Each structure stands twice: as structure tokens, then as C-alpha cells.
Amino acid sequence: MYEKTFPVKRYKNTLAFLQKHITTTENILDLGVSNPFSEIMKQHGYDVVNTGGEDLDLDFEFVQNSKARVVTAFEIFEHLLAPYNILRAIQADKIVASVPLKLWFAPAYKSKTDPWDRHYHEFEAWQFNWLLEKAGWEIKDTFSWANPVKKFGLRPLLRLFTPRYYIVYAERKKIPESTEFTASE
């Protein structure tokens, strides 16, 4: 995927945000197949297991059976048709997830050669927050950053200051104990 380019700034910001919220004593389930960033997490002392390439729109079994306390999902949810379903299926207490933000001056990304490398969603920050909250997560911290490119033109100029990536740390909402009501109440 990154044969010619390596997202140095994105990886640096993602690692710093992860280290701010997650200790190396907490085991991690990283959604998506093993990738350069999951290897970076391991190099920094994290115990990381990746999902095996299953379609996370349809197959939640591995995620539901995981004993990991933390789930990470870096640049995954934009590829899913229904990310709400996997977010509800996660059994972990914490999540660190990032998504590319929708750029008003550019269409959604679509690879011409890889049918899995397409963005069904490109979120605005409020949309991703809402998705997480509806799926039972309480957002504790967020961060966004621009991603300049080394090209000339109006779009590269706009990328100098328009946030492109958004990362969130959230914890599973605590469900209150069931309260029984009587007909007289």
C-alpha cells in the first residue's frame, strides 16, 4: 500500500495520541490486517493482535471473542458500509480510532485497482463523534491535523491548513443497572 510513500506525519501523530491514552500493559486488538502501523505499535512495546481480513461489515466473531481491553481502528471505518455494527460488537473498554476527514474540495477516495481500497464514508468530525456515541462510546479526547502534500495547485494549498485526519479516544459507556418499575409508578 505504501510502496512509494510512507505517511510519516500521520504515523507520528497517531502514535503520540495512542501513547497519551493507552499503556503498553493493555493488550490491543487492531481492526484490519497487519500493516506498517501495527508493526510500529509492536516496536513501541504494545501487545497487538490484528483481525484476519474478514469483512467487518458482516463478520464480528473475532472481534466479539477478543479479550483485548483496547481496540484500535486506524483508517478503517471509512471503508465500511455500516461501521455502527462493528462498533456495537466490540467488547473492549477503550477504543482509539482515526478517520480521514471529508474534504469539501475533493471527492471521496476510490482506488481504480483495489475494490477494498475505497472510502464509502469520509466523515466530518461531528459525524464520527455521533457514530461513536450512538454505538455506546463516550468520547474522552480528540485531535485533528492537516496533511500537506508536496505538489503545486489550489488543492495542495488548501491541504496546508485544512484538517485531513481526525483521531478519537473513547471509552465504553457504562450501562446503568436495570431498574424495575411497577405499574403504580
Stockholm file with secondary structure:
# STOCKHOLM 1.0

chainA/1-185         MYEKTFPVKRYKNTLAFLQKHITTTENILDLGVSNPFSEIMKQHGYDVVNTGGEDLDLDFEFVQNSKARVVTAFEIFEHLLAPYNILRAIQADKIVASVPLKLWFAPAYKSKTDPWDRHYHEFEAWQFNWLLEKAGWEIKDTFSWANPVKKFGLRPLLRLFTPRYYIVYAERKKIPESTEFTASE
#=GR chainA/1-185 SS CCSSCCCHHHHHHHHHHHHHHCCTTSCEEESSSCCHHHHHHHHTTCCEEECCSCCTTTCCHHHHHCCCSEEEEESCGGGCSCHHHHHHHCCCSEEEEEEEBCCTTSCCCBCSSCTTSBCSCCBCHHHHHHHHHHTTEEEEEEEEEECCCSCCSHHHHHHTTSEEEEEEEEEECCCCCCCCCCTTC
#=GC SS_cons         CCSSCCCHHHHHHHHHHHHHHCCTTSCEEESSSCCHHHHHHHHTTCCEEECCSCCTTTCCHHHHHCCCSEEEEESCGGGCSCHHHHHHHCCCSEEEEEEEBCCTTSCCCBCSSCTTSBCSCCBCHHHHHHHHHHTTEEEEEEEEEECCCSCCSHHHHHHTTSEEEEEEEEEECCCCCCCCCCTTC
//
